[in-house]
Amino acid sequence: MTESAGPYTAHPRIMVLGVQPGTPPFRIVEIDGEVIGEAKAITDVLLAAAAFGITVHDLDDPDVVRWVGGDKHTWTLRR
């Protein structure tokens, strides 16, 4: 199977990694493959994107943001 025949995989500029333990728990944010900081809420992701000149209209668009280990509503550790 060629790469073009495979399923589409988005490569968004913003990637939000899984929840990390902390007080409060946080998620690491990468922009353009570089770790830029921690997010403790959705607003932190939006502020980080804006700081890099990225306007986010839809947090559920996989071409814009990739959520790893949960979605935009996942901000606590799963037990």
C-alpha positions as a printed NumPy array, in Angstrom:
array([[  0.   ,   0.   ,   0.   ],
       [  1.373,   3.38 ,  -0.893],
       [  1.345,   6.325,   1.46 ],
       [ -1.229,   8.128,  -0.688],
       [ -3.548,   5.103,  -0.46 ],
       [ -3.423,   5.078,   3.356],
       [ -5.772,   6.884,   5.709],
       [ -5.399,  10.647,   6.039],
       [ -3.359,  11.719,   9.07 ],
       [ -3.471,  15.349,  10.102],
       [ -0.251,  17.141,  11.01 ],
       [ -1.561,  20.129,  12.931],
       [  0.711,  22.888,  14.196],
       [ -0.656,  22.467,  17.746],
       [ -0.391,  19.254,  19.744],
       [ -1.696,  18.93 ,  23.298],
       [ -0.207,  15.916,  25.083],
       [ -1.804,  13.777,  27.794],
       [ -2.507,  14.932,  31.329],
       [  0.529,  15.039,  33.638],
       [  0.362,  14.8  ,  37.427],
       [  0.675,  18.091,  39.24 ],
       [ -1.207,  20.523,  41.416],
       [ -3.187,  21.211,  39.356],
       [ -2.709,  18.588,  36.634],
       [ -1.517,  19.991,  33.305],
       [ -0.951,  19.103,  29.668],
       [  2.171,  19.878,  27.666],
       [  1.615,  21.956,  24.547],
       [  3.748,  21.693,  21.424],
       [  3.604,  24.113,  18.515],
       [  5.388,  23.265,  15.282],
       [  7.033,  20.308,  17.053],
       [  8.53 ,  22.41 ,  19.841],
       [  7.443,  22.199,  23.488],
       [  6.243,  25.689,  24.368],
       [  4.785,  25.163,  27.834],
       [  2.036,  23.786,  30.023],
       [ -1.704,  24.196,  29.78 ],
       [ -4.014,  23.821,  32.741],
       [ -7.165,  24.655,  30.746],
       [ -8.415,  25.227,  27.2  ],
       [ -7.757,  28.948,  27.538],
       [ -4.042,  28.244,  28.038],
       [ -3.981,  26.38 ,  24.702],
       [ -5.71 ,  29.283,  22.956],
       [ -3.341,  31.833,  24.511],
       [ -0.296,  29.784,  23.466],
       [ -1.631,  29.522,  19.916],
       [ -2.256,  33.271,  19.774],
       [  1.291,  33.956,  20.991],
       [  2.518,  32.058,  17.925],
       [  0.128,  33.868,  15.584],
       [ -2.285,  30.953,  15.252],
       [ -5.995,  31.712,  15.334],
       [ -8.019,  28.691,  16.425],
       [-11.642,  28.703,  15.279],
       [-12.433,  25.056,  16.062],
       [-10.646,  23.091,  18.8  ],
       [-12.179,  19.88 ,  17.405],
       [-10.598,  20.306,  13.952],
       [ -7.818,  17.681,  13.657],
       [ -6.089,  19.855,  11.05 ],
       [ -5.636,  22.541,  13.723],
       [ -5.148,  20.764,  17.071],
       [ -4.238,  17.182,  17.939],
       [ -5.358,  16.074,  21.392],
       [ -3.305,  13.141,  22.744],
       [ -4.604,  11.13 ,  25.692],
       [ -8.005,  12.78 ,  25.803],
       [ -9.958,  15.581,  24.214],
       [-10.324,  19.281,  24.933],
       [-12.354,  18.454,  28.057],
       [ -9.726,  16.136,  29.603],
       [ -7.792,  18.033,  32.269],
       [ -7.552,  15.506,  35.122],
       [ -5.773,  12.17 ,  35.42 ],
       [ -7.876,   9.12 ,  34.661],
       [ -7.947,   6.442,  37.342]])
